[in-house]
Amino acid sequence: MDPALAPRDGDQPSIMDPRVMDPREEIVRRSGLDDADVDQVVRVLEALRRWREAERRMSEASRAYMKLGETDMKAVRFVIALQNQGRVATPGAIAAHLGITTASTTKLIDRLVAGGHVRRFPHPSDRRSLAIEVSEETRRVARETVGRSHARRFDVAARLTPQEREIVTRFLDDLADSGDAAAR
């Protein structure tokens, strides 16, 4: 076995390593990269995998604690953001933000009202519309769960130099673009 592929300290080889998953370079071209370069790329990909898993666990824990589904949580966060900006959240704005139909939005708001997360009231300036507001309890819980998690992520990014933030941003944007291209 190639020494670069040998398990280290009893670990299994990484499934992120193209030398393991694509040894004949049918998909991942490694020309111009030596083993140290490939090892470093694999460490980046493994770090991204660990981040995605941590983010998933954190999100699941927050949603479970608040007894909300993923779309419901996104709606609550959106309404909180609008309220923080002094803007009125409407069902139409929620639907547009989430990319869901008005019928789905009505069901979503019904669930959130029933759960005590939001309340509906007449829009202050448009009699044809409703305004949606997050309850104080849900706002408090969201701040303590999602808000604190975001603050820790912000602190991590703030510790980077401006140049490092630009590199990370470019890298993540390129990854997002590659994912969008694959989806198409």
C-alpha positions in Angstrom: 0.0 0.0 0.0 1.2 3.5 -0.8 2.5 5.0 2.5 0.3 8.1 2.0 -2.7 5.8 2.1 -1.7 3.8 5.1 -3.9 4.4 8.1 -2.3 6.7 10.6 -2.5 5.9 14.3 -5.0 3.1 13.7 -7.3 5.4 11.7 -8.9 4.4 8.4 -7.9 6.1 5.2 -10.1 9.2 4.5 -12.9 8.7 2.1 -12.2 12.3 1.1 -8.9 11.2 -0.3 -9.0 10.8 -4.1 -6.1 8.3 -3.8 -8.6 6.0 -1.9 -11.8 6.8 -3.8 -10.4 7.4 -7.3 -7.0 5.7 -7.5 -7.0 5.7 -11.3 -7.7 9.5 -11.5 -10.9 8.8 -13.6 -12.6 11.8 -11.9 -10.1 13.7 -9.7 -7.0 14.8 -11.5 -4.0 15.1 -9.2 -1.3 15.9 -11.7 1.0 18.7 -10.4 0.2 17.8 -6.8 2.6 15.8 -4.7 1.5 13.6 -1.8 2.0 16.5 0.7 -0.3 18.7 -1.5 -3.0 16.0 -1.7 -2.7 15.4 2.0 -3.3 19.1 2.7 -6.3 19.2 0.3 -7.7 16.2 2.0 -7.3 17.9 5.4 -9.3 20.9 4.1 -12.0 18.6 2.8 -12.1 16.7 6.1 -12.3 20.0 8.1 -15.3 21.0 5.9 -16.9 17.6 6.5 -16.4 18.0 10.3 -17.9 21.6 10.1 -20.9 20.4 8.1 -21.5 17.6 10.7 -21.1 20.0 13.6 -23.5 22.5 11.9 -26.0 19.8 11.3 -25.9 18.6 14.9 -26.1 22.2 16.2 -29.1 23.0 13.9 -30.9 19.8 14.9 -30.4 20.5 18.6 -31.7 24.0 18.3 -34.7 22.9 16.2 -35.5 20.0 18.6 -35.2 22.3 21.6 -37.6 24.8 20.0 -39.8 22.0 18.6 -39.5 23.4 15.1 -38.8 22.0 11.6 -36.0 23.3 9.4 -38.3 25.6 7.3 -40.1 26.8 10.5 -36.8 27.7 12.0 -35.8 29.6 8.9 -39.1 31.5 9.0 -38.6 32.4 12.7 -35.0 33.6 12.0 -36.3 35.7 9.1 -39.1 37.3 11.1 -36.6 38.1 13.9 -34.2 39.7 11.4 -37.0 41.9 10.0 -38.2 42.9 13.5 -34.6 43.8 14.4 -34.5 46.1 11.4 -37.8 47.7 12.4 -39.6 46.1 9.4 -42.9 44.4 9.3 -42.9 40.7 8.4 -45.7 39.6 6.1 -46.8 36.2 4.9 -45.7 37.3 1.4 -42.3 38.3 2.5 -41.9 35.0 4.4 -43.0 33.0 1.3 -40.6 34.9 -0.9 -37.7 34.4 1.5 -38.3 30.7 1.9 -39.2 30.1 -1.8 -42.5 28.4 -0.9 -46.1 28.9 -2.0 -48.6 31.1 -0.2 -50.6 28.0 0.8 -47.5 26.4 2.4 -46.8 29.7 4.1 -50.3 29.8 5.6 -49.8 26.3 7.0 -46.3 27.2 8.3 -47.7 30.3 10.1 -50.6 28.3 11.4 -48.1 25.8 13.0 -46.0 28.7 14.4 -49.0 30.4 15.9 -50.3 27.1 17.4 -46.8 26.5 18.9 -46.8 30.0 20.4 -43.8 31.1 18.3 -45.5 33.9 16.4 -48.6 35.9 16.4 -50.6 37.4 13.6 -52.1 40.8 13.6 -53.4 43.4 11.1 -50.6 45.0 9.1 -50.1 48.6 10.5 -50.3 50.3 7.1 -51.8 47.7 4.6 -55.3 46.6 5.5 -55.1 43.8 3.0 -52.2 42.1 4.7 -51.2 40.6 8.0 -48.1 41.2 10.1 -46.3 38.4 11.7 -44.3 38.9 15.0 -42.1 36.5 16.9 -43.2 35.9 20.5 -40.8 37.2 23.2 -40.2 33.6 24.5 -39.2 32.3 21.0 -37.0 35.4 20.5 -35.3 34.7 23.8 -34.8 31.0 23.1 -33.5 31.7 19.6 -31.1 34.2 20.9 -29.8 31.7 23.5 -29.4 28.8 21.0 -29.0 30.0 17.4 -27.8 33.5 18.4 -25.0 32.2 20.6 -23.9 29.7 18.0 -23.7 32.5 15.4 -21.7 34.7 17.8 -19.1 31.9 18.2 -18.9 31.5 14.4 -18.5 35.3 14.0 -15.7 35.3 16.6 -13.9 32.6 14.6 -14.1 34.6 11.4 -13.2 37.8 13.1 -9.9 36.2 14.4 -8.8 35.9 10.8 -6.8 38.6 9.1 -8.6 40.6 6.4 -6.5 38.7 3.8 -7.4 35.3 5.3 -11.1 36.3 5.3 -10.9 37.1 1.6 -9.2 33.8 0.8 -11.8 31.8 2.9 -14.6 33.8 1.3 -13.3 33.1 -2.2 -12.9 29.4 -1.4 -16.4 29.0 0.1 -17.9 31.0 -2.8 -16.1 28.7 -5.3 -17.3 25.7 -3.4 -20.9 27.0 -3.5 -20.6 27.7 -7.2 -19.3 24.1 -7.8 -22.3 22.7 -5.8 -24.7 24.9 -7.8 -23.1 23.7 -11.1 -23.4 20.1 -10.0 -27.1 20.6 -9.1 -27.7 21.9 -12.6 
